[in-house]
Amino acid sequence: MIYTYMYYKVSPKKISEATHSLALFIETVYTSIGIRPMILKSKDDSLTWMEVYTLSNPLPELTAILNHAAETSGLTACLDGIRHEESFIPF
C-alpha cells in the first residue's frame, strides 16, 4: 500500500469558492483514476485541508493528475500558498 497526502492552506477570503472547487476536484479525480480521496481539515486550523489517497499499486502519474485536477477545478486559485505532497509506505 502507498499512502499519499496532499495538504494545503485555503485563503480565508476564498473559503466558499474553495469548498465548491473541492467538490469539482473530487469528481475530476474520481473520473481520472477511480478514487475519491478522503478529505480532512486540521483540528487546530480549519483552513488547512488534506487529501488522503490509499493506493494498492504505485501510480507514477498521480501527482500530475492531482495537480491538473486542482488547476482545472479552480482549487489552486483558492489557496494561500502551494499544495504539499508526502507519500508513505508500511514498514
Backbone torsions as a table, in degrees:
resi	resn	phi	psi	omega
1	MET	NA	146.2	175.7
2	ILE	-125.0	129.3	179.8
3	TYR	-112.0	118.3	-179.4
4	THR	-114.7	132.2	-178.3
5	TYR	-119.5	126.6	173.7
6	MET	-115.4	122.1	-179.4
7	TYR	-131.2	153.6	-173.8
8	TYR	-166.3	166.2	178.3
9	LYS	-109.2	131.3	178.7
10	VAL	-89.2	139.8	176.5
11	SER	-65.3	130.1	-179.7
12	PRO	-60.0	-26.0	-180.0
13	LYS	-79.0	-10.1	-174.8
14	LYS	-124.1	25.4	-175.5
15	ILE	-62.0	-42.0	-179.6
16	SER	-67.1	-45.9	178.0
17	GLU	-62.3	-39.9	179.8
18	ALA	-64.4	-38.7	178.6
19	THR	-63.0	-43.5	177.2
20	HIS	-65.5	-45.4	-180.0
21	SER	-63.2	-35.6	178.9
22	LEU	-62.6	-40.8	177.8
23	ALA	-61.7	-43.2	176.6
24	LEU	-64.2	-41.6	179.1
25	PHE	-58.7	-47.7	-178.5
26	ILE	-59.6	-43.7	179.6
27	GLU	-67.7	-36.8	177.7
28	THR	-64.2	-44.0	178.5
29	VAL	-63.6	-44.5	-179.9
30	TYR	-60.1	-43.3	178.4
31	THR	-62.9	-36.2	-177.2
32	SER	-76.3	-44.6	-172.3
33	ILE	-128.3	0.2	176.9
34	GLY	73.9	21.1	-179.9
35	ILE	-128.0	133.9	170.7
36	ARG	-103.3	120.9	-179.0
37	PRO	-70.0	152.1	168.1
38	MET	-77.6	132.7	-179.4
39	ILE	-109.8	129.0	-179.9
40	LEU	-126.8	159.6	169.0
41	LYS	-129.2	153.3	-178.2
42	SER	-63.5	139.3	177.4
43	LYS	-70.5	-19.2	-178.2
44	ASP	-103.0	-13.7	-176.6
45	ASP	-152.0	101.4	-174.4
46	SER	-66.7	-6.9	177.7
47	LEU	-92.8	-6.3	175.6
48	THR	-97.5	115.0	-176.7
49	TRP	-112.7	155.5	178.9
50	MET	-141.4	139.2	171.5
51	GLU	-104.5	137.9	178.6
52	VAL	-121.9	127.2	179.3
53	TYR	-119.3	129.6	175.8
54	THR	-114.3	116.1	-176.4
55	LEU	-118.0	137.9	177.0
56	SER	-82.8	-23.7	178.3
57	ASN	-133.5	152.0	177.8
58	PRO	-59.6	143.4	175.7
59	LEU	-127.5	89.5	-173.1
60	PRO	-55.3	-30.1	-177.3
61	GLU	-89.5	8.2	-176.4
62	LEU	-55.2	-50.0	-177.2
63	THR	-59.3	-44.9	-179.7
64	ALA	-63.4	-41.8	179.3
65	ILE	-63.3	-45.5	-178.8
66	LEU	-66.4	-41.8	179.2
67	ASN	-65.2	-40.7	178.0
68	HIS	-63.7	-44.7	179.3
69	ALA	-63.2	-39.6	179.0
70	ALA	-64.7	-39.1	-179.6
71	GLU	-69.3	-50.2	-174.9
72	THR	-71.5	-26.3	178.6
73	SER	-80.3	-13.8	-177.0
74	GLY	91.6	-1.4	-177.8
75	LEU	-62.8	-43.1	-178.4
76	THR	-56.5	-37.7	-178.9
77	ALA	-69.2	-13.1	-178.1
78	CYS	-97.4	2.1	-173.3
79	LEU	-93.4	153.3	173.7
80	ASP	-106.6	82.9	-174.9
81	GLY	113.1	-158.9	-175.5
82	ILE	-109.5	166.2	173.5
83	ARG	-83.8	137.9	179.1
84	HIS	-111.7	141.8	-179.0
85	GLU	-123.1	136.6	173.3
86	GLU	-138.0	138.3	176.5
87	SER	-124.6	143.5	-177.5
88	PHE	-133.4	151.1	174.1
89	ILE	-128.5	155.8	178.8
90	PRO	-66.7	155.6	172.8
91	PHE	-65.6	NA	NA
